[in-house]
């Protein structure tokens, strides 16, 4: 278990980046793509096949991969979707060789895909975000990659609940949870992934890797028997395809299993088989991982010189140590290995390298370990002399104090007992007080959480009911009234004399006005402009709706964007709607100023009018609007300030756009 945890970081960086998700039957897959590009099909199909071939060869033949990529680009110039796909596969092409170029390509792909609204594009956007996170992993760390997964990629795909891409993202999240030793949570996400993939993609590479991920999770918990169940399932999928490069990952999983079962002799053949596949398909990271496990076995067998040679060869090859966390792990291993071999000077060199990398994480512990190792190196020849001097000094002190030792013992014992009693008293008192404070705090937090849940349920229910009623009015009753108007018009043209049509047309105009008013009410219940064009447009439409001949509303938006949840945008819209409605209905104002601005996660609303003001009456019947307003502000963890007199009213509100996760 300990050795597994030493290499789990390295395993993760390998596995997260190396999954190309090429079908297990690689030859049939590549042959079918080549058939498409050589046949008489439309340019869109050819371009897509060229892109897939570029991705297929990106590890084994970079020049051929680049050639296919450029051919796909040449066929995509006039097609927005294929242009976006070019940037996406360009990112894949540079993913291992040039992280900066890959990151720029994936960001460009996201921009281009965002202009197109199709189901297919949703998957490309989700994948582009995830791959962008992979490019930033070495710079930003794994928390950034997790943030991308849970905030960008998974939400983009979760609406397609049974799609294999969602299973793949769950599996990737499980790998990172395994890295953080969150084995139970990792198993939960692996189980979700496997359930989706077994149902919807039973022969896919996504399912194959999900099985391997789950097996690895159990290996790191030293649960070899559980791991074998999933390894056997993975083996059934890969067995028909002995030429597939995915066999590399399978043999890596078998290696972990035998190491977990402490069957090192059986693990070595798995390593050799895996190395054959890894070298054949240029899977450099997995190649080095097999050598890492070989090093681990040699060290367990006390073949220290051989183990050291393997580890130094891995470092010289440099593939694994691109990742700073991997490099730190290797330095630590070389330090402890050299110390075990008695090479204290060399151990100190590697320990200093390890310390330099690890300063930001645990500087005090590293300094302590470094000083300990340095002391061992510099004082190995003087330890006996120091021990003798200490012994001699202790004997002299014992002789000097021998006569008074009983008296001092009694004094110290009494003093110690008194201090102990006082300390226990104050500690017990302090502990009880802290316990009471913690208990009160927990009760308060629970109450706040429950209140938040209730508020959320009420507001979400209210919005759903608004949406339902709005749709019913707009699509149902509105459509029926419009149909009635059309039928009346048709009937009148055939049955009414010209002298009677004027009165009838007045009735039709009234009916037409009623239909328009009904649709205004429907739009007010659930503004389509908010869903289609964003918050700023919706607020602008709202001010135009409330503008009258005798009332001017000045709307001033400042840096409003939509990079926060839709639920928050709806609540902000409802807050402004409530305030404007009250001002129009009660204030008798001639002018209203509405200013909305945004800075990072803070959204500011300022509304001023020149009306007659109002009294903030605390009675429930008169302050229901204020109560609803305060409820929404509290829900968004905001603050509200109201100043009202006979010269007008000013309301200032500050909201948190990320209050709802």
N, C-alpha and C positions, 0 to 999 in steps of 0.2 A: 504493500500500500504506500509506504513512504517513497519508494523509488518511482512508483506511478505518479505521485504528486510532484516529484521533481521534474518529470518530463511532460506533464499535462499541458503546461503553458506552450511548449514547443509543438505538441500535437495539435493544439487549437489553432495556432497561427498557420500551420500546414493545412489543416482540414478546411478551415473557413475559406481559404483562398483557392484551393485546388479543385473544387468541385465544378467541372465544366458542364455536367449534366448532359453528356453525350449519351445517346441510347446504348444499352449494353451490347446490342448487336451492331458493332461499329462498322464492319465491312458492308453489311447490307444498307446501313444508313448512308455512308459516304457514296456507295455505288448509285443509290437512288437519286442523290443530289446531283451527281455528275450526269446522270441520264437526263435530268431536267434541263441543265444548262446546255446540253448538246442537242436538245430536241427543239422543235418548232412550237414554242409556247410564248405567251405574252411576256413582255419585258419585266413586269412586276414579279412574276413567278421566278424568272431567271435571276433577277436582282436578289430576291430573298434567298434563293439557293446558293448564290455566290457568297452571301453574308454568312450563311450557316457553314459552308465549306471553309471560309476564313477562320471561323471559330473552331472548327474541327482540327485544323492543322496549326493552330497558334502556338502550341507547345512543341510539336514534333518537327515543324518546318516553317519557320517564321517568314522566310521569303515567299514561299508558296501561299501562306496565309495572307501576306500583304498583297500579293498579286490578285487573289480572289476578292479581297476587300475593294481594291481599286476598280475591278471589273463591275462589281455591284454598284459602286458609286457612279460609274459612267452611265448605267441604266436608270439612275434614280434622280437625275437632275430636275425633272419636271414633276416629280411626285413627292408631295410633302411627307407622306408616311414613310416612303423608302429613304428619303433624305434624313429623316430622324433615325431610321434604323441604321443608316451608315454611321452616324455618330455613336450610336449604341455599340455596334460591333467594332468600331474603331477603339472604343474604350476597352473592350475585351482584348483586342489585339495587344494593347500596351499595358494590360493589367499587371503582368509580372515584370516587364522590362522597364517601364517608365511610369511610375505612379502619378506624376504630375500631369503628363499628357492624358493618361487614362481618366483622371479626375475631371479635367477640362472637357473631354469628350462626353463623359456621362452627364455633366451639367448641361452641355449643349443639347444632348439628346432629350433631357427633361424639358428644356425650353421648347424644343420643336414638337415633342409629343403633346405638350400641354395645349397646343393650338388645335389639336384634333380630339374629338369626343367620340371614341368607340370603346367597346369592351376590350378589344385587343390592345389598344393603347394603354389601358389601365395596368395591364401586366408588364408592359415595357417600362412604364414610369416607376412602378414598384421595384422592378429589378434594377433599374438605373440608379435609384436611390440607394439600394442595398450595396451595389457594386461601388458607388461613390464612397459609402461608409468604409468599405474594405480598403479603398485607396488611401483613406485618411487614418487607418488604424494605427500605423506606426507613429504617426504624428500626434494624434489626438487620444489614442488609447482605446481599449475595448468599451468603456462607458459610452463613448461617442457612437460606436457601431451599434450598441444596444439601443441607444436613443433613436438612431435612424430606423432600426427595425421596428420598434414599437410605436414610433410617431409618424413614420412615412410609409414604409413598405407594407407592413401588416395591415394597417387601416385601409390602404388602397385596395387590398385584395380581399379583406374579410367579407365584403358584400357578396363575393362569389364563394360561398361557404364551403363548397365541396370541390374546389379546384385544386389541382396538384401543386400549383405554385404556393398556395397557402400552407399546404403540408410541408413544402420545402422550407419556407420561412420559419415555421414552428420548429422544424428540425435544426435549423441554424441557430435559433435562439436557445435551444436545448444544449447545443455544443458550448455556448458561452456560459450558460448556467453551470454546466459540468466543470468548466474551467475554474469557476468560483466556488467549487465544492458544494453547490446547491443541487445535490443529486436528486432529491425528491421532486423539486420543481422541474429539473431537467427531464426526469422520467415522465412527468405529467405532460410536458409539451411534446416529447417524443411519442407518447401514447396518442395524443391528438393527431400528430402528423401521420402516424401509421394507420389510424382509423380512416382518415381521409384518403390516404394513398391506396390502401388495400381495397377500398370500395371503388375508387375512380381511376386508379393507375396501377393495377396489380402487377405489371411487368416493367415498371418504369425504373430508371436510375434513381429517381427521388426516393422511392420505397427502399431500394437496395441500400442507399446511404443512411436512411432513417434506421434500418435494422442495425447497421454497423455502429451508428451513433449510440443507440440504446445498449448494444453489447459493450461498447467502450465505457459507458456510464457505469455499468455493473462491474466491469473490470477495475475501475478506480475505487470501487467500494469493496474490492476483494470478494465479490460474489460471482465466482467463475461459473457455477452451474447455471445461474440465471443468464449470464452473458452467452453461454453456449446455445441456448434456445434461439436467440436472435441471430447468432452467427450461422446456425443451421438454416434458418430462413433465408439469409443473404446468400448462402452457398447454393441453394436451390435456384435462385434467380441468375447467378453468374455462371453456374456449371455448364450450361449449353454454349457458352461463348469463351472458350479458352484463349482466344486471341485478344480479348477486350482489355484495354488498359485499366479498367476498373478492378481487374484482378489484383493490382498493386494494393489498393485499399483493403481488399478482402484479406490478403495475406498479412497486412499490417494488423488487422483485427485479430487474426489467428495468433499472431505473435504476442499481442497483449494478453490474449486468453491463456496461452501456455505459461507466460511469465506470471500471471495471476495465480495459476495452479502450481507455481513453483516447479514447472517442468522445463527447465532451461535447455536441456538437451533436445527436447522436442521443438522448442522455440527456434533454435538455430536453423534447421532446414526451412522453416517458414520464412525466416529472414532472407536466406539465400534465394528462395523462389521469388519472394517479393522484389529483391534487388534486380532480378532478371527483367521483370516487367517494368520496374521503375526506370531502369537505364534505357530499355528499348523505347519507351514513350517519353523520354526526357523529363520525367517527373523528379526534378532535382531535390525538391523539399522532402518528398517521401523517401528518396534514396538516402538522404542524410539521416532521416528518422530511423530507418532500419539500422544504419551504422550506430546511431545513438543507443538503440536497444542492444545491439551487439556489445557495445562498450559496457552497458549496464550488466550484462551477463558475465563478461570477462572479469569485471570487478568483483562480482559475487563469487566467482571461482578463484579469486585471489590471483588472477593473472594480471598483475597491476601494470607491468610494462606494456603488455599488449593492449590493455584498456587505455593506457595513456596515449599510445600511438594512434589508436582509433579516434580518440577525442581530439587530438591535435590535427589529424587529417580532416576532420569535420570543420574545424576552425579555419584551416587553410583553404578549404573549398569555398567557404564564405556564404553559401546559399542560406543556411539556417540563421547565421548571425546577423543578417540584415535587420531582423527584428531585435530591438534593444532588450526586450524581456528574455529572448532566447540567449542573447549574448551574455546577459547577466547570469543566467542559469549555468552556462558552460564555464564561465569564470569561477563560479562557486564550486562546480564539480572539480575543476582542475586544482583549485586551492586545497580542497579536502583530500583529493587523491594524492597530491604531492606531500601533504602533511602525513597521510597514512604511510607513504613510502619513506618518510624521514627526510624529504627534500624541503627543509623548512624555509630556506632562502627563496626557492622557486614558489613555494606555497604563499609566501608573503607577497611576491610580485602579483600573482593571480588574485590574491585577496584585495590588494590595493585597486586593481582594475574593477573587481566586483564592487568594492566600496564606492568608487567614483560614480558608477552607474546607479547605485542604490541609494545615494545620499538623500534624494527627495522623498523616499518612502520611509526609511527607518534609519536616519543618520546616527542617532545615539547608539543604537544596537550595533550598527556596522563599525562605528568607532571603537566600541568596547571589544568587539571581536578582533578588529585589526590590532589594537593595542595588546590584546592577549597573545596573538600569534607573534607579534613583534617581540614581546617579552620572552616568549619561548625561544625565539631564534637568538637573541642577543645575550641571554643569561643562562644558556644551557650548561656552560662550563662552570658557572659560579653558584649554581643552586645549592650544591652540597656545602660550600663555604658559608653561604648565608644561613643555611639551616643550623650549622654548628654554632655560629655566632649568636643566633637567636636562642639556642638551647643554653649556652653559657650565661647569657644575659638573664634569662629566666631563673636559672639556678641562684645567681647572686641576689636577685630581687627576692627570691623565696627565703633565703637565709636572713636578709636584712629585716624582713617583715614577719619572721616566724613567731616572735614573742607576742606580737600584737594582733596576730591573725584572728584569734577567737573574738576579741573585742570588736575589731572592724567587721567581722562577719555578722555579729549580732546587730551592730549599728546599721549596716547595709541591708540586712534582712528586714529590720523594722521599718527602715525608710522605704524600701521596695514595697513592703506590704501596704504601707500607708498610701504611697503613690498609686499602687494598683487599685486600692479600694476607691480612691478619689476618681481615678480614671474610669473605672467601671461605672461609677455613679453618673458622671457627666456624659460618658459615651452612651449609656442606656437612655438617659434623658434626651440626648441629641437624636438618638436613633428613633425614639418614640415620636419626637416632634417631626422629624423628616418623614417618617412613615405616615403620620397624619396629613402632612402637606401633600405627599405623593398621592395618598388616597383621595384627598379633595380634588387634586388636579385631574386624576384619572376620571373621577365622577363628572367633573366639569367637561372634560374632553369627550366623554361618552355622550353627555347631554347635547353638546354642540354637534357631534356627529349625527346623532339621531334627528336633531332639528334640521340639519343640512339635508339628510335623506328625505325627511318629510317635505321640506321646501322644494327639493328637486322633483319629487314625485308630483307635488301639486302643480308646479310650473310646467313640467313636461306634459302632464295630463291636460292642463289648460291649453297648451300650444297644440296638442293633438286634436282636442275638441274644436279649437278655432279652425284648424286646418280642415277637419271633417265638415264642419258647418259651412265654411267658406266654399269648399268644393261642391257641397250639396246645393248651395244657393246659386253659385256661378254656373255649374254644369247641369244641375237638375232643374230648379225652378226658373233660373234665367233662361235656359234653353227652351223650356215649356212656354214661357211668356213670349219669347221671340217667335216661336212657332204659332202661337195664338195670333200674334200680330200679322204674320204672313198670311194665315188662313182668312183673317178678317179682311185684309186688303184684297185677296183674291175673290172673296165672296162679294165685296162691295162693288168691284169692277163689273160683276156680272148681274147683280141684283138691285143696285141702287141707282136712282135717277140722279142726274147731275145736280139738281137743285138741293138734294139731300146729302150730297157728299161732303159739303163743307163742315157740317156738324160732326159727321162721322170721322172726318180727318182730324178734327180737334180731339176726339176720343182716342184715335190712334196715336196722336202726339203725346197725349197723357200716358198711354200705355208704354210708348217708347221711352219717355222720361222715367217711368217706374222701373223699366228694365235696366236703364243706365244707373239709377240709384241703387238697385239691388246689386249690381256688379261692383259698384263702389264699396258697398258694405262688405261684399265677399273679398275684395282686394284688401280692405282694411283688416279683416280677420286673419288673412294669411297673405302678406304682400309677395306677389310673384317676383317683383324686381329685386327683393332681397335674395331670393334663391337663385335668380338668374344672373344678376349683375353686381351683387355685393352690397355691403352696408351703406357706403356713401351714396350710391344711386337711390337706394330705398329711402334714406333720410331726406334726400332732395325731393323725391316724389311726395313724401309725407308733408313737407312744408308747402309744396305747391297745392296739395289737397286742402290744407287748412287756410290757404290764403283767400282773403275776401276783398271786395272793393274798398271797404273801410278798414282793412287790416293788412299791413305789410309785414312779411316774415323774411328776415335776412339770415340765410344759412351760410356759415363760413366753415368749410371742412379744412382740416390741416393734417396732412400726412396720415390719412386713414388708409389702412390696408386690411387684407382679409386673411392674414396668417395666423388666425386663432379660430377656435371651434365655432361651428355654425350656431350651436346652442347659446354661446355668449353673444354672438351678433344679434340673435333674435331677442334676447333679454335687453340688450342696449336699445334696440328698436322699440321695444315695448315701453321702456322707461321714458324715452323721448316722446313717444306717442301719448302716454298718460299725461305728461306735463303739458304738451301742446293742447291736448283736448281740454284740460282743465283751464288753461289760459284763455282759449277761444270761448269757452262756455261761460266762465265766471268773471274774468278780469276786466272786460270792457276795454281792452287795450287797443291802441291804434298801431303800435309797432312792437314787434318781437324780434329779439336777436338770439339766434341759436348758433353756438360755436362748439364744434366737436374736434378734438385733436388727440393724437396718439403718439406716445413715446415709449418704445420697447413694449413692456407688458402693462403700461398704464394708459387708460383711456379716460379723457377728461370731457365733461359735458358742462357747458355754461349756458343758461337760458335767462334772459332779462326781458321784462316787459314794462310798459308805462301805464299799466292799468291801476285799478283801485286797491290792489293788495288784498290780503285775506288774513283772518285770524287763525292761527294754528290750534284750533279747538281740539282738545284731547278726546272729546266724546266720540264713541265708535261710529255713530251714524254720520257724523260730519267729517270724519277724517279717514274714511275707508280708502279713498284714493291715495292719501299719504301713507297709509298702512301698507297698501299693495306696493307702492313705490319703494318704501323702506325695505320690504321683504325682498324685492328684486335686487336692490343695492347690496343688502347683506349677503344675498346668495352669491354675488360676484365679489365678495370680500371688499366692499367699497365703503366710501364715506360720503355723506351728503350734508350740505349746509344750506339753510333757507333763510333769507332776509326779506321781509315783506312789510310795507307800510302803505300809506295812502298815495305815495308817489310811484309805486310799482313794486315788482317782485324780482328778486335775483336768486337763482338756484345754482349751486356749484356741486358737481358730483365727480368723484374720482373712483374708477373701477379697475379691477385686475382682469385682464383679458385671458389669463391662464388659470383663473380660479377653478374652472371645471376641467378635470383631466379627461 
